[in-house]
Amino acid sequence: MNQKQLWEKQASADPIFAAITTKQQDYKDRLDHPIPFLVEADDKILELGCGWGRTLLPLTKRSKFVVGLDISYTMLAHVKKRGKKFGVLPNLVQADLAHLPFKPETFSIAFSTLVLMHVSQKQMTASLYEMHKILKKKGRLIVTLPNKNTTIGMISTFGRKLKWILGLSSTDAYVRYYTYSSLRLIFTKIYPHVTIKATQYRPLSYIPNTKIRIYNPNNPFFQRMSLWMEHRANAKYPLLKRFCQEFLILARK
Ligand SMILES: C[S@@+](CC[C@H](N)C(=O)[O-])C[C@H]1O[C@@H](n2cnc3c(N)ncnc32)[C@H](O)[C@@H]1O
């Protein structure tokens, strides 16, 4: 099964679970997903791997020119449907993130959350070059990727290697984890200004690749604890950055 077929299948089964491993009742249907960067009304924004529009729809409400790109037509159909429900009309493009169908220097922001982890490092690097091309001068790149130095990062990386050695194929989405240092190396080769921030210190709320919930992801205690840790890691104690669940990478062309 190729990447596109896999995402079509996952999006048809359950788009919310496919995108963020959360059941619909935990996410709740809302249009207020926090956007992890400042948006000006005249920003031209491209979201790569927009999924069912969790961030794309709030972005479309805030800025005049927003485009959502995804490899899966089914995901894009879900965005359209949700957009209608909230009275938002998103611009959508079906394409692969390693081959962007836009003119150079079109966008001021390229944003992608929980997507580049699903492609190989080679594809991710190709995509980073593509984003560099379509960004305007001083344009901003904003990307999230999961940390390898977590229990799930280590188990998953080991499992992927073992499957590869045993020649077993997987029906789940491919997930690649990165360390803080490897991300710094990859991004600084392409972008002159790179900042990596730590985000998410909540323990896992679901058993990976299953719908088995360990605790409610909206649990206020874990949310507060995570924010407290993020603040410490990004302000005073940079060593803590190495142990977050996700990195937020901010780069400038
Ligand atoms: C884990 S979901 C995240 C969706 C969304 N960013 C969010 O956070 O809700 C990954 C998304 O990336 C898309 N995707 C995967 N590989 C892609 C590729 N090569 N090019 C474009 N989109 C891709 C999938 O179809 C899916 O919608």
The ligand as an SDF file (V2000), in Angstrom:
LIG
                    3D

 27 29  0  0  0  0  0  0  0  0999 V2000
   -1.2470   12.7340   11.4750 C   0  0  0  0  0  0  0  0  0  0  0  0
   -2.1730   13.5550   10.2580 S   0  0  0  0  0  0  0  0  0  0  0  0
   -2.0810   15.2470   10.8280 C   0  0  0  0  0  0  0  0  0  0  0  0
   -3.1600   16.1200   10.2600 C   0  0  0  0  0  0  0  0  0  0  0  0
   -3.1610   17.5730   10.7360 C   0  0  0  0  0  0  0  0  0  0  0  0
   -1.9130   18.2330   10.4540 N   0  0  0  0  0  0  0  0  0  0  0  0
   -3.5040   17.6720   12.1980 C   0  0  0  0  0  0  0  0  0  0  0  0
   -2.5910   17.9110   13.0150 O   0  0  0  0  0  0  0  0  0  0  0  0
   -4.6690   17.5020   12.5580 O   0  0  0  0  0  0  0  0  0  0  0  0
   -1.0980   13.5350    8.8560 C   0  0  0  0  0  0  0  0  0  0  0  0
   -1.7040   14.1520    7.6020 C   0  0  0  0  0  0  0  0  0  0  0  0
   -0.6700   14.2710    6.6110 O   0  0  0  0  0  0  0  0  0  0  0  0
   -1.1440   13.8460    5.3650 C   0  0  0  0  0  0  0  0  0  0  0  0
    0.0160   13.3440    4.6090 N   0  0  0  0  0  0  0  0  0  0  0  0
    0.7280   12.2240    4.8400 C   0  0  0  0  0  0  0  0  0  0  0  0
    1.7160   12.0930    3.9430 N   0  0  0  0  0  0  0  0  0  0  0  0
    1.6270   13.1780    3.1130 C   0  0  0  0  0  0  0  0  0  0  0  0
    2.3560   13.6160    1.9650 C   0  0  0  0  0  0  0  0  0  0  0  0
    3.3860   12.9150    1.4980 N   0  0  0  0  0  0  0  0  0  0  0  0
    1.9900   14.7780    1.3680 N   0  0  0  0  0  0  0  0  0  0  0  0
    0.9420   15.5090    1.8510 C   0  0  0  0  0  0  0  0  0  0  0  0
    0.2000   15.1320    2.9210 N   0  0  0  0  0  0  0  0  0  0  0  0
    0.5360   13.9920    3.5400 C   0  0  0  0  0  0  0  0  0  0  0  0
   -2.1640   12.7580    5.6930 C   0  0  0  0  0  0  0  0  0  0  0  0
   -3.0990   12.5590    4.6650 O   0  0  0  0  0  0  0  0  0  0  0  0
   -2.7990   13.3060    6.9760 C   0  0  0  0  0  0  0  0  0  0  0  0
   -3.9060   14.1200    6.6880 O   0  0  0  0  0  0  0  0  0  0  0  0
  1  2  1  0
  2  3  1  0
  2 10  1  0
  3  4  1  0
  4  5  1  0
  5  6  1  0
  5  7  1  0
  7  8  2  0
  7  9  1  0
 10 11  1  0
 11 12  1  0
 11 26  1  0
 12 13  1  0
 13 14  1  0
 13 24  1  0
 14 15  1  0
 14 23  1  0
 15 16  2  0
 16 17  1  0
 17 18  1  0
 17 23  2  0
 18 19  1  0
 18 20  2  0
 20 21  1  0
 21 22  2  0
 22 23  1  0
 24 25  1  0
 24 26  1  0
 26 27  1  0
M  CHG  2   2   1   9  -1
M  END
$$$$
